[in-house]
Structures are given as structure tokens and as C-alpha cells.
Amino acid sequence: MTVTTDCPEVSVVAAPVERVRPRHARRSGALALPLSMVVSFLAASAAPVPLWAHYGAVWHGGALVTTAAFATYAGAVLVGLLVLGEVSNHLGRVPVLLAALALQTTALLLFAGADGYPPIFVGRVLQGLAAGAALGTLGALMIEAHRERGTLASAAAPGVGTGTGSLLAALLVAYLPWPTHLVYLVLVGVFTVQAVALLRIGESSPRRPGLRRSLRPTVAVPGRVRPAFVAVAPVLFAVWALPGFFSSLGPVLIRRLAHSPSVLLGGLGLFLLATVATVATVVLRDLTAARTMLVGVLTLLVGLVGLVGGLLLGLPVVYLVATVPAGAGFGSALQGAMRSVVSLAAPDERPGLLSAAYLVSYAGLGLPAVLAGVLVSLGLPVDDVATGYLAAVAGLVLLGYVSLRRATR
């Protein structure tokens, strides 16, 4: 989930027939392409999730390899956000988005032809860099196309893409031929269509000098914001650890609980988490940051208790049902945490503050998953590791919420 600031205006070059269309229709058309690209980018990142168990069985990879592959993607997204996030302001949006589509396509072709883990790791790096470079630009395009609808779409699209990508991949793998190829080739076709649409629109954003300077990431927390940021950092770390859990250990756990090899089960957890998080973000968008944070913490704790209960009792239904409040808590606690600190900074201070928030968030997305993979590879039962993982998330969320309440008072 990204936040964009200080983005130049962009206009869509329309054919003569478009000039007679109502203004809201032109805006809706301009909104459709970036919205579809955000969804497809996040869907591509989630597409390998249902296949981790298959790759592990065929290539003899354990939990450490799976979690490392996921953390590689998270690290690459962070690099893309911090280093390449402002490049489109200087080179133009269409060239940057076309390059991101090319990287995504290359990654998917690597996945489709992979005969071992090295192409998977290379592809995950390419996917992460592409997403980091493109998502901020796409968010800005959506907001400029229609401020109200675009803002709503930029908040909802990442979760929709992640959830649908995981579920679509699971369905294609489970019920159609070419299980390790078809989902990637379908996405290649989608990206090809989007590239053609971008070329038809053309570049209309003015280029600005300062490309080299934009490649140096600015990570800075203003002094008056620092107490609140330090307080909220455990919440950011913990809530992002949750999708990391469902993207790495989650598919293995649900299949063990259900005593089923179904690939569809492997993608269901991430689908529920991401989809419900999106709904919560949209429904609670008008609440204050403090109330959003409170709702998020409470629902997240309910979900975490249910997830642990499902694991301890060996009940897959309880585990899946608990994913719903966990997803609602993830979406709302994240929004409440971000709004609590961003609102304290001046506009020119927000890019550096957001970069600091990205560092904490993507560390939470990747590092706990890798640590869990190490523990499982050392022989600890995966259920015990998962229980400890979820308990640590609950503890960090509570610590951060209490600290933030004290800091903001």
C-alpha cells in the first residue's frame, strides 16, 4: 500500500470523438488503465504463492527457501520505492511504466520456464523493482484522473490485486492444464495489452530536471514527529508481518490443517486477508485516525486469537474464519498508524517520513518470514513456529498502540 505526494499533473490525449464525451466519462476512462495495472502488478506478485508447496516438493526446497523467496520480493519493492519512486517525474510516466511492464513480463517468463529456484529468485527481484517503481506513479495517475474515485481506487486496488492474484493462480493451478505455466502466461498477455494501451495514450507529463538527485532516497523523521513515529513503528512492523505470514508459511499450514494437498486452499488465506483488508480500508476511511487505529487493533487481536486457536485445535474452518477479522484489523490498523504520523508532518517533510515508514513496513513484511523459515529448517514444528509468530505480532501491536496513545497525548 503506497502513498504518493508532489506528483505533476497529467492529461490524456483524446481522439476527436472523445471531445464530446462528458467530463466524468473521460475521467473514468483515464482511471481504468492505472487501476487495472495496479491490480495486475499485485496479482503477479501473489501468483507464485499457491505454487510454493509444489516447488518445494519438486525442487526439494524447505521453508527457508520459500520464505527467502518472499523476503527477496519485499526487499526489492523497498529498493524500488526508495530509489525509483520519483523517476517518473523526471523521465516521464509512460517510459517508466513501460519499463516496469517489461520487467514484470521478464519475471513471469522466468517463472514459466523455471527448472529450479534461481530463476524464481531473479524473477522476484525484477517483480519487486517493477512494483516499487510503478505503484506510486499509478496511484498519482488514479488520483489525478478523478480525485475522489481515484483516492478510493488507490486505497482499494493493491488489496484487490493481491487477493485476486492469489485466488486466480490457485484456481488455474488446481483445475486447468499447465499448472506451473498458465497463470504466468495469462498475466503476460494482460501486461502486453496494458503496454499497448499506454503507447496509445502517449506521454503528456512534463519532464523535470534533477534525475540523479531523485535516485538518492531521503529517509527523515522530523523531530516533533519522532515520538509518535517511534511509538507507531511496532504496529507498522507487526501488521505487515501478517501478509508475510500468509504469503510464506500460510499455504503450508492450511494444507496441513485440512490434511489436503489442494492448491486452492494454499491461495485462499491470502485472498481472504487482502480482500477483507481492502473492504475495511474503504468502509472506515471517514473515521479519525485514532478511531481507525482502535478498531484495527481490536479486530486484529480477535483475528490473531482465532488463528492461534485454529492451529492449536487443528480446525481449518476456525483458522479460515479468523482470517476475516485479521484482514479487517490489518487494513484498518495500517491506515490508522500511517495517518497518525503523516498528519503531524508538513507537506515537504512527508516524503522522507514515508520513506522511513516504508523501511519499517517492508522489514516487517520480510524479516519475520525469513526468521520463521530458519526456525522450521532447524527442526522446530511449523505449527509451533506459526503460533509464536502470531503471538509476537499481537504483542507488537499492543505495544505500539499503547505507546502511540501516550505519545499523542
Beta strands, then each sheet from edge to edge (+ up, - down):
end
